[in-house]
């Protein structure tokens, strides 16, 4: 069994995907396997968030004892790494392959990544805690690399292009997810929460002068019937800006050559 303390000694090499887990003797509880554990953990994480996940609560959800889980995982970190890789599998790489060119491939990758982050609000804070080297995560990373390579950017410029696009997506999806969770916790729809929060500071006399310059953009954003329309519109246009920027840099490199 891998101990959390052992992982802490060498965090750069700590991952469930790098560990050779010894097979347990005998057999685990009937009807229980790693896939069921991971699926249940994802449901719990989606519904209750990272802080509420525990081996004991997960076992109760599955109708087994907490010790039963240790036939398949050693720590809660194992479960989180498996869960993270599982949701990376939601990104439709076959659809990306079928796209017309690198621009459409970037759009599909970015949109699926954003949707995954919004569906699973626990992913954003988890991503930086682990190496993310499961098979699905690596497949997504490889597809991103291959797609950016198609742009014609030189090798040393590709990581910057990948960062520009996919760190933007990470940030956008994170904010969108957190906003949705905060609205849900308040018992409101996103539209209600947004309008109410904007009006809260617009109606505050102490802030009138500071927000005066934002009146036009705030009026525009609150004029839409659905906040999801604004989320989608802003994301799509920002992505177009980034893709156009890549095209400009490719042309600039060609001119320099």
FENWO-V594141 format. One record per backbone hydrogen bond with DSSP energy under -1.0 kcal/mol. CO is the residue of the C=O (numbers start at 0). NH is the residue of the N-H. E is the energy in kcal/mol with one decimal. If there is no record, write none. Layout:
# FENWO-V594141
CO/NH/E
CO/NH/E
This chain:
# FENWO-V594141
2/6/-1.6
3/7/-2.0
6/9/-1.2
9/12/-1.6
10/13/-1.3
14/17/-1.4
18/20/-1.0
28/31/-1.8
32/36/-2.0
33/37/-2.8
34/38/-2.6
35/39/-2.3
36/40/-2.2
37/41/-2.3
38/42/-1.9
39/43/-2.3
40/44/-2.7
41/45/-2.7
42/46/-2.0
43/47/-3.1
44/48/-1.7
49/52/-1.4
53/57/-2.4
54/58/-2.3
55/59/-2.0
56/60/-2.2
57/61/-1.7
58/63/-2.5
65/68/-1.1
67/70/-1.5
68/71/-2.0
68/72/-1.8
74/78/-1.3
75/79/-2.3
76/80/-2.5
77/81/-2.5
78/82/-2.7
79/83/-2.8
80/84/-2.1
81/85/-2.0
82/86/-2.0
83/87/-1.5
86/89/-1.6
87/90/-1.6
90/92/-1.4
91/95/-1.5
92/96/-2.3
93/97/-1.5
95/98/-1.2
100/104/-2.1
101/105/-2.5
102/106/-2.1
103/107/-2.5
104/108/-2.6
105/109/-2.8
106/110/-2.7
107/111/-2.5
108/112/-2.3
109/113/-2.5
110/114/-2.5
111/115/-2.3
112/116/-2.2
113/117/-2.2
114/118/-2.5
115/119/-2.0
119/122/-2.2
121/125/-1.2
122/126/-2.3
125/128/-2.0
133/137/-2.4
134/138/-2.0
135/139/-2.2
136/140/-2.5
137/141/-2.7
138/142/-2.0
139/143/-2.4
140/144/-2.4
141/145/-2.8
142/146/-2.3
143/147/-2.5
144/148/-2.1
145/149/-1.2
147/150/-1.2
148/151/-1.1
153/156/-1.6
153/157/-1.1
156/160/-1.7
157/161/-2.7
158/162/-2.3
159/163/-2.6
160/164/-2.1
161/165/-2.7
162/166/-2.0
164/168/-2.0
165/169/-2.0
166/170/-2.3
167/171/-2.8
168/172/-3.2
169/173/-2.1
170/174/-2.3
171/175/-2.5
172/176/-2.3
173/177/-2.6
174/178/-2.5
175/179/-2.1
176/180/-2.3
177/181/-2.4
178/182/-2.3
179/183/-2.3
180/184/-2.6
181/185/-1.3
182/187/-2.5
183/186/-1.4
188/192/-2.6
189/193/-2.6
190/194/-2.3
191/195/-2.4
192/196/-2.5
193/197/-2.6
194/198/-2.5
195/199/-1.6
196/200/-1.3
197/201/-2.0
198/202/-2.3
203/206/-1.9
206/210/-2.2
210/213/-1.5
211/214/-1.3
213/217/-2.6
214/218/-2.6
215/219/-2.0
216/220/-2.2
217/221/-2.1
226/230/-2.7
227/231/-2.5
228/232/-2.5
229/233/-2.8
230/234/-2.2
231/235/-2.6
232/236/-2.4
233/237/-2.4
234/238/-2.3
235/239/-2.0
236/240/-2.3
237/241/-2.1
238/242/-2.5
239/243/-2.6
240/244/-2.1
241/245/-2.0
242/246/-2.2
243/247/-2.3
244/248/-2.3
245/249/-2.5
246/250/-2.3
247/251/-2.3
248/252/-2.3
249/253/-2.1
250/254/-2.3
251/255/-2.2
252/256/-1.9
